[in-house]
């Protein structure tokens, strides 16, 4: 292994021919998609439903979404879902210069950012969401930083979602909804310029090809500057899509290529103030280095993520009110990095608290996900009851192939690191593993209209998860299987018009090896033999519409528990017992809608108490790391169809701990953002500012030695032309 930076290898497409063949074979015969004859056209026209006039009171600037499918896999009104669901419009995030998931989810109640420089990671209602990220309802759990360029909105379902999506942490799921072709011809080109050298261009172009076919193209490239020394990045994406609709049937084909080349940045280390006789830190203070100081290897550190996603969704009507939906998704990630970072906030051999120890890692990682599902959807009546049914079977296959090289890096100052002194031991091959996992899931759901303004929701899923891991350096192999049943029950009662009381209970499971795909071959003790961890949630609340449905509110109370949690034996290394318990109780409130003509409000707040109740003695009673007791946001906007528009608001994050030991507490902060712009018939001009007051704060942390400072005041100017 040379001392030069890792050069990312070419993108691997070995599985694409077979996957595309499987997609083609899973489709109906081609004559189905052939140009319709005159008789077919006449039959299609006469068989269409009668025209229905739809009157929508919502204005263009209304922040509330319409019907969502993320919570039920069917288009459902938010008031009919017995669970908290929120949606973030990506267009608003992009206007402020945000380009990633962390920017999009800032200020969303109950969401905490704990992202690593290598990948997106969040805590939903206090629980990790590493395996709970979706793209159009398909699992998207690979370790990379996601782009927003081809995304329409982000839906967040709070609480266990295994009844529909299978294994996960239980805090909820985050589902990105991609842009899709439509029959309206439009185009939009934009250019962005911002602080710290930000500049980029993007194109969103949609065209109908005939009465049934339409295509859409999204592409963009952007250079990202950064207030952090030596940290830069360039991202680009290309996302074509094609859609066919006949009135009853549809077929959506999507592809997306993304590349994100950047400097990996793990932030700044906290200062150790006390050590135990065994050289263990027992007390910390906040970082003393300037927020701009870079503790990596300047000019050598590099990280490149390259992804390719292919998706097909075919919907075919088989009877009145009944249809079959078949989806297939292929995703491939190639991620390479060379990264030197702080591994310990002090030097232990000489007990030097003014310098920090660094390690150097190089990685070559490939991951491939293949998922397909077949669903039957329909409606039927049984006496006074109306049923909306969903039944499905899902099969997923995943492969993760990480190779890691490890070495030490030079010591640097805690206050003023010399990131150009990058002499280090040449990294040696440390890990060469191969992991495979497969999952079979069978699920069913019934949304029942019980009459009398009472609706029920019942769901059940059974999963079989298998994982096979190989240590290719030591020639070791381990295989494990697990099974789980995930139920979901809920009810909504419209007690008086526009006031919906709801109650729900749901359960999740997280099998060994199902989070970051893989187990440790030949692991000591019983690590690989443990059963799944489980989580359960009870939630009750009130969803309301006010003032002729111009304003919507949700008030919810929840209790979410992670039980069967693994607890280490203090005397037997590698031995664990599933006797642990974590609990989060909280209250959440959100409001959105049109306050006055062209004046809009979007706000949310959560108050929660996430604690470890039963665990190892040193963790019992501690708060979950990265999770604050309160957070939320409040934004007010003025958005007429033409002319001047603007928005201003606050994002609030309470104090939270950077580490599991609760030794480093990051202070609470309030961030003030604002934008102003002018809209013409075909063009928009927007000037946005984040952290307008220049508040110093810490955005996230992955440990005591890796705390990421928040950006100071930043400006972003965007010019958009519509054609």
QUISULHU-V649256 format. One record per backbone hydrogen bond with DSSP energy under -0.5 kcal/mol. NH is the residue of the N-H (numbers start at 1). CO is the residue of the C=O. E is the energy in kcal/mol with one decimal. If there is no record, write none. Layout:
BEGIN
nh=NH co=CO e=E
nh=NH co=CO e=E
END
This chain:
BEGIN
nh=8 co=6 e=-0.7
nh=13 co=11 e=-0.5
nh=16 co=13 e=-1.1
nh=17 co=13 e=-0.6
nh=19 co=15 e=-2.3
nh=20 co=16 e=-3.1
nh=21 co=17 e=-2.1
nh=22 co=18 e=-2.2
nh=23 co=19 e=-2.3
nh=24 co=20 e=-2.5
nh=25 co=21 e=-2.7
nh=26 co=22 e=-1.5
nh=27 co=24 e=-1.3
nh=32 co=29 e=-1.8
nh=33 co=30 e=-1.9
nh=34 co=30 e=-0.5
nh=34 co=31 e=-1.0
nh=41 co=37 e=-2.6
nh=42 co=38 e=-2.3
nh=43 co=39 e=-2.6
nh=44 co=40 e=-2.7
nh=45 co=41 e=-2.4
nh=46 co=42 e=-2.4
nh=47 co=43 e=-1.7
nh=48 co=44 e=-0.6
nh=48 co=45 e=-0.8
nh=55 co=53 e=-0.5
nh=56 co=54 e=-0.6
nh=57 co=55 e=-0.6
nh=62 co=59 e=-1.6
nh=68 co=76 e=-2.3
nh=73 co=69 e=-3.2
nh=76 co=68 e=-2.3
nh=80 co=77 e=-1.6
nh=81 co=78 e=-1.5
nh=82 co=80 e=-0.6
nh=83 co=81 e=-2.0
nh=86 co=156 e=-2.3
nh=88 co=154 e=-2.7
nh=90 co=88 e=-0.6
nh=90 co=152 e=-1.5
nh=91 co=152 e=-0.5
nh=92 co=89 e=-0.8
nh=93 co=89 e=-1.1
nh=94 co=90 e=-2.7
nh=95 co=91 e=-1.6
nh=96 co=92 e=-0.9
nh=96 co=93 e=-0.8
nh=97 co=94 e=-1.7
nh=98 co=93 e=-2.0
nh=104 co=100 e=-1.8
nh=105 co=101 e=-2.3
nh=106 co=102 e=-0.5
nh=106 co=103 e=-0.6
nh=108 co=105 e=-1.8
nh=111 co=108 e=-2.0
nh=112 co=110 e=-0.5
nh=112 co=123 e=-2.4
nh=114 co=112 e=-0.6
nh=114 co=121 e=-2.0
nh=116 co=119 e=-1.5
nh=120 co=144 e=-1.8
nh=123 co=112 e=-2.6
nh=124 co=122 e=-0.5
nh=124 co=127 e=-2.6
nh=125 co=110 e=-2.9
nh=125 co=123 e=-0.6
nh=127 co=124 e=-1.5
nh=129 co=122 e=-1.9
nh=132 co=129 e=-1.8
nh=134 co=174 e=-3.0
nh=135 co=138 e=-2.7
nh=136 co=176 e=-3.1
nh=138 co=135 e=-1.7
nh=140 co=133 e=-2.7
nh=144 co=142 e=-1.2
nh=146 co=144 e=-0.6
nh=148 co=99 e=-0.8
nh=151 co=148 e=-1.8
nh=152 co=177 e=-3.0
nh=153 co=177 e=-1.3
nh=154 co=88 e=-2.2
nh=155 co=175 e=-2.9
nh=156 co=86 e=-3.3
nh=157 co=155 e=-0.5
nh=157 co=173 e=-2.3
nh=158 co=84 e=-2.5
nh=158 co=156 e=-0.6
nh=159 co=171 e=-3.0
nh=164 co=161 e=-1.5
nh=165 co=161 e=-2.5
nh=166 co=162 e=-1.5
nh=168 co=509 e=-2.3
nh=173 co=157 e=-1.8
nh=174 co=132 e=-2.4
nh=175 co=155 e=-3.0
nh=175 co=173 e=-0.5
nh=176 co=134 e=-2.4
nh=176 co=174 e=-0.6
nh=177 co=153 e=-2.9
nh=178 co=176 e=-0.6
nh=179 co=150 e=-2.4
nh=185 co=183 e=-0.5
nh=186 co=184 e=-0.5
nh=186 co=206 e=-1.9
nh=188 co=204 e=-2.1
nh=189 co=721 e=-2.7
nh=190 co=202 e=-2.4
nh=191 co=719 e=-2.2
nh=192 co=200 e=-2.8
nh=193 co=717 e=-2.6
nh=194 co=198 e=-2.7
nh=195 co=715 e=-2.4
nh=197 co=194 e=-0.8
nh=198 co=195 e=-1.1
nh=199 co=223 e=-2.0
nh=200 co=192 e=-2.1
nh=201 co=221 e=-2.3
nh=202 co=190 e=-2.1
nh=203 co=219 e=-2.8
nh=204 co=188 e=-2.8
nh=205 co=217 e=-2.8
nh=206 co=186 e=-3.1
nh=207 co=215 e=-2.7
nh=209 co=213 e=-2.6
nh=210 co=213 e=-1.6
nh=214 co=243 e=-2.2
nh=215 co=207 e=-2.8
nh=216 co=241 e=-2.4
nh=217 co=205 e=-2.9
nh=218 co=239 e=-1.8
nh=219 co=203 e=-2.1
nh=220 co=237 e=-2.0
nh=221 co=201 e=-2.1
nh=222 co=235 e=-2.8
nh=223 co=199 e=-3.3
nh=224 co=222 e=-0.5
nh=224 co=233 e=-3.4
nh=225 co=223 e=-0.6
nh=229 co=292 e=-2.7
nh=231 co=228 e=-1.6
nh=232 co=230 e=-0.6
nh=233 co=224 e=-1.4
nh=234 co=261 e=-3.3
nh=235 co=222 e=-2.5
nh=236 co=259 e=-2.3
nh=237 co=220 e=-2.2
nh=238 co=257 e=-2.3
nh=239 co=218 e=-3.5
nh=241 co=216 e=-2.3
nh=242 co=253 e=-2.8
nh=243 co=214 e=-2.9
nh=244 co=251 e=-2.4
nh=245 co=212 e=-2.3
nh=246 co=249 e=-2.5
nh=247 co=249 e=-0.6
nh=250 co=315 e=-2.4
nh=251 co=244 e=-2.3
nh=252 co=313 e=-2.8
nh=253 co=242 e=-3.2
nh=254 co=311 e=-2.8
nh=255 co=240 e=-2.1
nh=256 co=309 e=-2.2
nh=257 co=238 e=-2.6
nh=258 co=307 e=-2.2
nh=259 co=236 e=-2.4
nh=260 co=305 e=-2.6
nh=261 co=234 e=-2.7
nh=262 co=303 e=-2.7
nh=263 co=232 e=-2.3
nh=264 co=262 e=-0.6
nh=268 co=707 e=-3.1
nh=270 co=704 e=-2.6
nh=271 co=285 e=-1.9
nh=272 co=270 e=-0.5
nh=272 co=345 e=-0.6
nh=273 co=283 e=-2.6
nh=274 co=283 e=-1.3
nh=276 co=280 e=-2.4
nh=279 co=276 e=-2.0
nh=282 co=274 e=-2.6
nh=283 co=274 e=-1.1
nh=284 co=663 e=-0.6
nh=285 co=271 e=-2.8
nh=290 co=415 e=-0.6
nh=293 co=290 e=-2.1
nh=295 co=267 e=-0.5
nh=295 co=293 e=-0.5
nh=298 co=296 e=-0.8
nh=298 co=419 e=-1.9
nh=300 co=297 e=-1.8
nh=301 co=297 e=-2.6
nh=302 co=338 e=-1.8
nh=303 co=262 e=-2.2
nh=304 co=336 e=-2.7
nh=305 co=260 e=-2.1
nh=306 co=334 e=-2.1
nh=307 co=258 e=-2.5
nh=308 co=332 e=-2.1
nh=309 co=256 e=-2.6
nh=310 co=330 e=-2.8
nh=311 co=254 e=-2.7
nh=312 co=328 e=-2.4
nh=313 co=252 e=-2.4
nh=314 co=326 e=-3.0
nh=315 co=250 e=-3.0
nh=316 co=324 e=-3.0
nh=318 co=322 e=-1.9
nh=319 co=322 e=-1.5
nh=322 co=319 e=-2.5
nh=323 co=377 e=-2.8
nh=324 co=316 e=-2.8
nh=325 co=375 e=-2.7
nh=326 co=314 e=-3.1
nh=327 co=373 e=-2.5
nh=328 co=312 e=-2.4
nh=329 co=371 e=-3.1
nh=330 co=310 e=-3.0
nh=331 co=369 e=-2.7
nh=332 co=308 e=-2.4
nh=333 co=367 e=-3.0
nh=334 co=306 e=-2.5
nh=335 co=365 e=-2.9
nh=336 co=304 e=-2.0
nh=337 co=363 e=-1.6
nh=338 co=302 e=-2.4
nh=339 co=361 e=-2.9
nh=341 co=359 e=-2.3
nh=343 co=357 e=-2.1
nh=344 co=357 e=-1.5
nh=347 co=352 e=-2.8
nh=348 co=346 e=-0.6
nh=352 co=347 e=-1.7
nh=353 co=351 e=-0.7
nh=356 co=412 e=-2.4
nh=357 co=344 e=-2.0
nh=357 co=346 e=-0.6
nh=358 co=409 e=-0.6
nh=359 co=341 e=-2.4
nh=360 co=407 e=-3.4
nh=361 co=339 e=-2.7
nh=362 co=405 e=-2.3
nh=363 co=337 e=-2.5
nh=364 co=403 e=-2.3
nh=365 co=335 e=-3.0
nh=366 co=401 e=-1.2
nh=367 co=333 e=-2.1
nh=368 co=399 e=-2.5
nh=369 co=331 e=-2.7
nh=370 co=397 e=-3.0
nh=371 co=329 e=-2.6
nh=372 co=395 e=-2.6
nh=373 co=327 e=-2.3
nh=374 co=393 e=-2.3
nh=375 co=325 e=-3.0
nh=376 co=391 e=-3.1
nh=377 co=323 e=-2.8
nh=378 co=389 e=-1.8
nh=379 co=321 e=-1.0
nh=380 co=387 e=-1.9
nh=382 co=385 e=-2.3
nh=385 co=382 e=-1.6
nh=386 co=449 e=-1.7
nh=387 co=380 e=-3.3
nh=388 co=447 e=-2.3
nh=389 co=378 e=-3.1
nh=389 co=387 e=-0.5
nh=390 co=445 e=-2.3
nh=391 co=376 e=-2.1
nh=392 co=443 e=-2.9
nh=393 co=374 e=-2.0
nh=394 co=441 e=-3.2
nh=395 co=372 e=-2.8
nh=396 co=439 e=-2.4
nh=397 co=370 e=-3.2
nh=398 co=437 e=-3.1
nh=399 co=368 e=-2.4
nh=400 co=435 e=-2.5
nh=401 co=366 e=-3.2
nh=403 co=364 e=-1.5
nh=404 co=431 e=-2.7
nh=405 co=362 e=-2.7
nh=406 co=428 e=-2.6
nh=407 co=360 e=-2.2
nh=409 co=358 e=-1.9
nh=410 co=423 e=-0.7
nh=412 co=356 e=-1.4
nh=414 co=354 e=-2.8
nh=419 co=417 e=-1.1
nh=421 co=418 e=-1.0
nh=422 co=420 e=-1.4
nh=425 co=408 e=-1.1
nh=428 co=406 e=-2.6
nh=430 co=404 e=-2.9
nh=431 co=404 e=-2.0
nh=433 co=402 e=-1.8
nh=434 co=470 e=-1.9
nh=435 co=400 e=-2.7
nh=436 co=468 e=-2.6
nh=437 co=398 e=-2.5
nh=438 co=466 e=-2.4
nh=439 co=396 e=-2.4
nh=440 co=464 e=-2.2
nh=441 co=394 e=-2.9
nh=442 co=462 e=-2.4
nh=443 co=392 e=-2.6
nh=444 co=460 e=-2.2
nh=445 co=390 e=-2.9
nh=446 co=458 e=-2.8
nh=447 co=388 e=-2.6
nh=448 co=446 e=-0.7
nh=448 co=456 e=-2.4
nh=449 co=386 e=-3.2
nh=450 co=448 e=-0.9
nh=450 co=454 e=-2.4
nh=451 co=454 e=-0.5
nh=454 co=451 e=-1.0
nh=455 co=492 e=-2.9
nh=456 co=448 e=-2.7
nh=457 co=490 e=-2.8
nh=458 co=446 e=-2.1
nh=459 co=488 e=-2.8
nh=460 co=444 e=-2.3
nh=461 co=486 e=-1.4
nh=462 co=442 e=-2.6
nh=463 co=484 e=-2.6
nh=464 co=440 e=-2.3
nh=465 co=482 e=-2.8
nh=466 co=438 e=-2.6
nh=467 co=480 e=-2.6
nh=468 co=436 e=-3.0
nh=469 co=478 e=-2.8
nh=470 co=434 e=-2.4
nh=471 co=476 e=-2.7
nh=472 co=432 e=-2.3
nh=472 co=470 e=-0.8
nh=475 co=471 e=-1.0
nh=476 co=471 e=-1.8
nh=478 co=469 e=-2.4
nh=480 co=467 e=-2.3
nh=482 co=465 e=-2.2
nh=484 co=463 e=-1.7
nh=486 co=461 e=-3.1
nh=487 co=485 e=-0.5
nh=488 co=459 e=-2.1
nh=489 co=505 e=-2.8
nh=490 co=457 e=-2.2
nh=491 co=503 e=-2.3
nh=492 co=455 e=-3.0
nh=493 co=501 e=-3.2
nh=494 co=453 e=-2.9
nh=495 co=493 e=-1.6
nh=495 co=499 e=-0.9
nh=496 co=499 e=-0.8
nh=499 co=496 e=-2.3
nh=500 co=543 e=-3.1
nh=501 co=493 e=-2.8
nh=501 co=499 e=-0.6
nh=502 co=541 e=-2.4
nh=503 co=491 e=-2.0
nh=504 co=539 e=-2.5
nh=505 co=489 e=-2.9
nh=506 co=537 e=-2.0
nh=507 co=487 e=-1.7
nh=508 co=535 e=-3.0
nh=510 co=533 e=-2.6
nh=514 co=511 e=-1.9
nh=517 co=515 e=-0.9
nh=518 co=513 e=-1.6
nh=521 co=519 e=-0.8
nh=523 co=520 e=-1.7
nh=526 co=574 e=-1.2
nh=527 co=524 e=-0.8
nh=527 co=574 e=-0.5
nh=529 co=526 e=-1.3
nh=530 co=527 e=-0.8
nh=533 co=510 e=-2.3
nh=534 co=563 e=-1.9
nh=535 co=508 e=-1.5
nh=536 co=561 e=-2.1
nh=537 co=506 e=-2.3
nh=538 co=559 e=-2.0
nh=539 co=504 e=-2.3
nh=540 co=557 e=-2.4
nh=541 co=502 e=-2.0
nh=542 co=555 e=-2.6
nh=543 co=500 e=-2.9
nh=544 co=542 e=-0.5
nh=544 co=553 e=-2.7
nh=545 co=498 e=-2.2
nh=546 co=551 e=-3.0
nh=550 co=546 e=-1.5
nh=550 co=547 e=-0.9
nh=551 co=546 e=-1.8
nh=552 co=592 e=-3.0
nh=553 co=544 e=-2.5
nh=554 co=590 e=-2.2
nh=555 co=542 e=-2.4
nh=556 co=588 e=-3.0
nh=557 co=540 e=-3.1
nh=558 co=586 e=-2.4
nh=559 co=538 e=-2.1
nh=560 co=584 e=-2.9
nh=561 co=536 e=-2.7
nh=562 co=582 e=-2.6
nh=563 co=534 e=-2.3
nh=563 co=561 e=-0.7
nh=564 co=580 e=-0.7
nh=565 co=580 e=-1.7
nh=567 co=577 e=-3.0
nh=569 co=575 e=-3.0
nh=573 co=571 e=-0.6
nh=575 co=572 e=-2.0
nh=577 co=567 e=-2.9
nh=579 co=565 e=-0.6
nh=579 co=577 e=-1.2
nh=580 co=565 e=-2.7
nh=581 co=614 e=-1.9
nh=582 co=562 e=-2.3
nh=583 co=611 e=-2.5
nh=584 co=560 e=-2.7
nh=585 co=609 e=-1.1
nh=586 co=558 e=-2.2
nh=587 co=607 e=-2.5
nh=588 co=556 e=-2.8
nh=589 co=605 e=-3.0
nh=590 co=554 e=-2.0
nh=591 co=603 e=-2.5
nh=592 co=552 e=-2.2
nh=593 co=601 e=-2.0
nh=594 co=550 e=-2.2
nh=595 co=593 e=-0.7
nh=595 co=599 e=-1.6
nh=596 co=599 e=-1.0
nh=599 co=596 e=-2.4
nh=600 co=637 e=-2.9
nh=601 co=593 e=-2.7
nh=602 co=635 e=-2.2
nh=603 co=591 e=-2.6
nh=604 co=633 e=-2.3
nh=605 co=589 e=-2.9
nh=606 co=631 e=-2.1
nh=607 co=587 e=-2.7
nh=608 co=629 e=-2.9
nh=609 co=585 e=-2.1
nh=611 co=583 e=-2.8
nh=611 co=609 e=-0.7
nh=612 co=622 e=-2.7
nh=613 co=581 e=-2.3
nh=613 co=611 e=-0.7
nh=614 co=581 e=-2.1
nh=619 co=616 e=-2.2
nh=620 co=616 e=-1.7
nh=621 co=612 e=-3.2
nh=622 co=619 e=-2.2
nh=624 co=610 e=-1.2
nh=626 co=657 e=-3.2
nh=627 co=624 e=-1.4
nh=628 co=626 e=-0.5
nh=629 co=655 e=-0.7
nh=631 co=606 e=-1.4
nh=632 co=652 e=-2.1
nh=633 co=604 e=-2.1
nh=634 co=650 e=-2.1
nh=635 co=602 e=-2.6
nh=636 co=648 e=-2.6
nh=637 co=600 e=-2.5
nh=638 co=646 e=-2.9
nh=639 co=598 e=-2.6
nh=640 co=644 e=-0.6
nh=643 co=679 e=-2.9
nh=645 co=677 e=-2.5
nh=646 co=638 e=-2.3
nh=647 co=675 e=-2.3
nh=648 co=636 e=-2.2
nh=649 co=673 e=-2.3
nh=650 co=634 e=-2.4
nh=651 co=671 e=-2.6
nh=652 co=632 e=-2.8
nh=653 co=669 e=-2.6
nh=654 co=630 e=-2.3
nh=656 co=666 e=-1.5
nh=658 co=664 e=-3.0
nh=662 co=659 e=-1.2
nh=665 co=663 e=-0.5
nh=666 co=656 e=-3.4
nh=666 co=664 e=-0.6
nh=669 co=653 e=-2.6
nh=671 co=651 e=-3.2
nh=673 co=649 e=-2.3
nh=673 co=671 e=-0.6
nh=674 co=689 e=-2.4
nh=675 co=647 e=-2.9
nh=676 co=687 e=-2.3
nh=677 co=645 e=-2.6
nh=678 co=685 e=-2.1
nh=679 co=643 e=-2.4
nh=680 co=678 e=-0.5
nh=680 co=683 e=-3.9
nh=684 co=720 e=-2.2
nh=685 co=678 e=-1.9
nh=686 co=718 e=-2.7
nh=687 co=676 e=-3.0
nh=688 co=686 e=-0.5
nh=688 co=716 e=-2.8
nh=689 co=674 e=-3.4
nh=690 co=714 e=-2.2
nh=692 co=672 e=-3.6
nh=694 co=691 e=-2.0
nh=699 co=697 e=-0.5
nh=699 co=708 e=-1.8
nh=700 co=708 e=-1.3
nh=702 co=706 e=-2.1
nh=703 co=706 e=-0.6
nh=706 co=703 e=-1.1
nh=707 co=268 e=-2.1
nh=708 co=700 e=-2.7
nh=709 co=707 e=-0.6
nh=710 co=697 e=-3.1
nh=714 co=690 e=-1.9
nh=716 co=688 e=-2.3
nh=717 co=193 e=-3.6
nh=718 co=686 e=-2.7
nh=719 co=191 e=-2.5
nh=720 co=684 e=-2.7
nh=721 co=189 e=-3.1
nh=722 co=682 e=-3.6
nh=723 co=187 e=-2.3
END
